[in-house]
């Protein structure tokens, strides 16, 4: 138990270690702020109720009550999805066009949503490696447990190396204003939003369970896609964005979602299933979650827990089936840079 307490304390300490991840960061970045990876005024405002949302929690109290399974916990919007990854100057200057304006089919906005997603994940993964460095020598660990943590550190270090590769690409594209090197697909909705999110994924299987790339093959860089929700002039959007350097996998991934919709598949179920499976950076509407049956809540939590647990094998059809009839949203239109034959 002392190890768990120390681990949580070290994780908190690392998360409060601010640094600016802007592509022009330097010695003048001296005022780190709690940047929202899911914007407060636009996105979180769409789902907040009395200034609060649910967020998946894994604190000691929650884990004790749920026998080790993370559970949604009410938090204030000021604490939702924040990370100390930018200084005030760079955060305000870079992201003004998305923080204060609704999303349009604008590649500059798309690039910034994608960049924020990758910077937030970079921050989290860098922290994870630092935490493991500090915890592996912990005196309470057995040799077997220490070996498990070393393996976890290897995995996180490989993932961090991959993010460093992609962040350099994104840094260069934004610094040179090469917004045309980004592609996107986003779905729009005027229905009430159930959750807001921001994240990224190395797509391994498509929406039919077909393999796309081997996540164990780190000898060459893996293709990466980012995803996000955003306010639009009338309603909100669920978007995917990627750099053209990841076209080979990302286009095939998005084509499978388009084929699902064209074949009569439920796009709402597919995107909720994707959200639960592939993103831990959620903010959830409290009334929506509370309206779900116990069976539906259990299915959603089990899906999130399965995908996050390192010892649980991921089924190849994790994006094809599961968690049906939970989504309460409707999508009416799609904006995409893909050819019409793929959309």
N, C-alpha and C positions, 0 to 999 in steps of 0.2 A: 504493500500500500504506500510505503514511503516513496518507492520508485514512481508510482503513478502521480503522486503529489508533486514530486520534484520535476517530473516530465512536463506536467501542466504548467508549473511555474516557469520552467525554462522556455516553453513554447510562448508563454505570455511575454517574457522578457525579450525574446527575439522579435516578436510581432511589434514591439514598441521601439525597436531599433530602426529609426527612420533613415532613409537615404533616397536621393533623387535618381530616378531611372530614366529621366528625360535624355534624349540623344545628345543634348548639349550641356549635360550636367557638369558641374565643376565646383571650384572653391566658393563661388558666389551663392551656391544653393545652401543657405544657412537657416531657412525657416521651413522645416518639414511640417506638412499638414496631414490630417486624416482625410485622404482623398477617397471619395465614394467610387468604387468600381461599378456600382449601380447608382446612377445619379439620384440625388435626393429630391430635387424640386420637380423633375419630370417623371422618372420611372417610379420611384418609391411612393410619390404622391398619388399615383394611380391605384395603389393597393393598400395604403396605410389606413388604419381605422383607429381613431383617437390617438394618432401619432405612433402607432405600434404595428409591427408585423411579426410573423413567426420566422425563426431561423433554426436550422438543424443544429442542435447543441450536443456536445459530448463532454460537458463538465462532470465533475465527480458526482454531484447530487443526482443528475439525470441518469448517469450510467448505473448508479446504485439502484435507482428506482426501476429502471428498465432492464436490469440484468445484462448490462453491457451493450445495449443497442441505443445509438443516438436517437433523440426525439425532438420534434419542433418545440421551441421555447419562445415566449413572447419577449421582444426587445424593442426599444425605441428606435425610430428611424435614424437618429443621429449616430447610432452604433452599428447600423446595418451595412454590411459590405464595405467597411472602411479599411484602408491600409495606408501605412506611412511610406508610400512609394514615390512621392513627388514633393518638391518644394512649392511654396505658395505661388511664386512667380511663374514657374513653368506649368503648374497645373492650371492656373487661371488663363495663362496665355495660350496654351496648346488646345485645351478642351472647350474653350468658350463657345465654339460653333456647334457643339453637341450639347453642352450643359444648358445653354440658353435659347436653343432653337430646336424645333421638331425635326425629326429625320425626314429627309427627302431622298430621291434616287440620286444622291450626290456622292461621288467616289471619295471626296475629301472627308465627309462625315463618316462614311463607311470605314475608311482607313483609320480614323481616330477611335471609333468603337473597337476595331480589331486591335489597335495598339494598346488601348487601355486594358483589354482582356489579357494580352500577352504580358504586359508589365505586371499586372496583379498576380498572375500565375508564376512569373519569374520571382517576384517578391516572396510568395508562399513557399516555392520550392527551395529557394536559397535559405530561407529560415529552417526548413525541414532538415536540410543537410547540416546546418549549424547546430540544431537541437540534438541530432543523433551523435555528432562529434562530442558533445558535452555529456551525453547520457550513456554511451557505450562503456566507459570505465566505471559506471555506477557500482558501488560495492554490494548492492542487494541482488544483482543479476547472477544467474547461474551461467555456466559456459554455454549451454544450449541457447539460453535467452540472448546472451551476448552475440552468439553466432547469427541468430535471427536478425538482430539489429544491424549487424555488419552487412548482411545481405540486403536489408532495407536501405542502408546508406548507399550501397552500390547502385541500387535501382534509382534512388533519388538523384544521385550524382550523374548517372547517365541521362536522366530526364532533364536535369539542369543544363547539362552540356548541349542537349538538343534545343532547349529554349534559348541558350546563348547564341546558337547558330541562327535561329529564326529571328531573334531580337535584333541581331546585326542587320539582317535583311530589312526588317521593318524600320529600324533606325535610319538606314540609308535612304529608304523610299520616302520617309517623311521629311528628312533633312533636305532632300533634293526635290521635294514636292512632286514625286512621281506617283501620283494618286491613281493613274491609269494602270498601274501594276497590281491593282486590287480588283477582285471579282466578288460578286455578292448575289445572294437571293434572300429576299425577305417577304414575309407574309403579313398582311395587314388585317386588323380586326377592329370592329366598333363594339364588340361584346365586352363585358366586364372581365378584367384580367385576373387570373388566379395567382400568378406569381411573376416575379421579375428575376432576371438572372444575367450572368456574364461569365464566360469561360472559354475554354479551348479543348480541342481533342485531336489526337492522332488517330484518324479513322482506321479501324482494323477490319470491321465488317460493315456492309451496307444495310439498308432497311429491309432487305430480304434474307440477310444472313450470309451473303456471298463475301468471301475474303477480299480485302483491298490491299493490305500491306501487313507484313509480319512485324509486330511490335518488339519481337526479340532480336531483330536484325539491326543492331545499332552501328554496324560497320559503315553505313552511309546514312545521311540525314533522312528522317522520316517526314512525310508530308503532314502539314498541320492546318486545321481549320478553326476559326474562332466563331463564337455565337453570342448573341445578346438580345435583349429586349430593349425597345426604345419608344418614346412618345412620337406620334405623327400628328399632322394638323387635325385629323379627326380620328381619334382612337390611339392605337398602339401597334407595334410591329414586333415580330419574332424574326431575327435575322441571322444569316450565316455569312461570313466573309473570310477571304483567304488571299494570300499573295500568289501571283501567277507562278512562282517557283514551286508551288504545291498543286498545280493544276492536275497532274496525272491522277492523283487520288481524290482530290476534292471534287472535281467535275463528276467523276464516276459516283461518288457518294451522293451528290445532289441529284444526279440523274436517277438514282434509285428511289429517292423521295418523290421525284416528279412522276416516275413510273407507278409508284404506289398510288398516288392521287389519281393518275389517269386510269388506272385499273379499278377505281371505285373504292380504294382503301380509305380509311378514316385518317385524314391528315392531323386532326386534333388529337386523337389518341397517339399517333406516331410522335408528335412533337412533345406531348407530355411524357411519354415513355422515354424519349431522348433526354428530356430535362431531368427526370429522376435518375436516369442511368449514368449520365455523363457530366453532371455539374453539381458541385457541393456549394457553390456560391449563389444560394437562393435567398430571396425574400418572398414570403408566402402570405397571401391574404388570409387573415385570421378567420373570417366568417366562412370562406370557402372551405378551408381545412376542417373547421368544426362541423360543417354540414355533411361531410363524408361519413359513411357508415364505418363501424369499427373494422369491418372486413376490408373496405377500401383503404383506410388509413394504414392498416397492417400491411397490405400489399405494397403501398407506396414506400413505407419505411423499410420493409424488407428488401425492396429493389435498391434503394439508396445504400443500405447497409451492405448488401451483396457486392455492389460495384466498388465500394470503398474498402472492403476487407481483403487484405493481401493473400489470405490463405483460401479464399473461396474462388473456385474456378468460374470464369465468366462464360456463360453459354454463347455459342456462336450466333444464335438468333435473339440476342438480348434486345435488339432494336426492332425485331419483327413481331414479337408477341409479348403480352404481359401488360397489366395495369389498364385494361380496356374499360371504357365507360366511366372513367373518373374525371376526364377533362370537362370543364364547364365553359370553354371558350369556343368561338367560331371564327374561322378565317375566310375572308371574302375575296381577297385579291393578292396577286404575287407580283413583285418587281424583281427582275433578274437580269444579269448580264449574259446569261447562258443563251445559246441559240434557241429559237422557238421550238425546235424539234426535241430539245432536252428539257424544256420547262413544262 
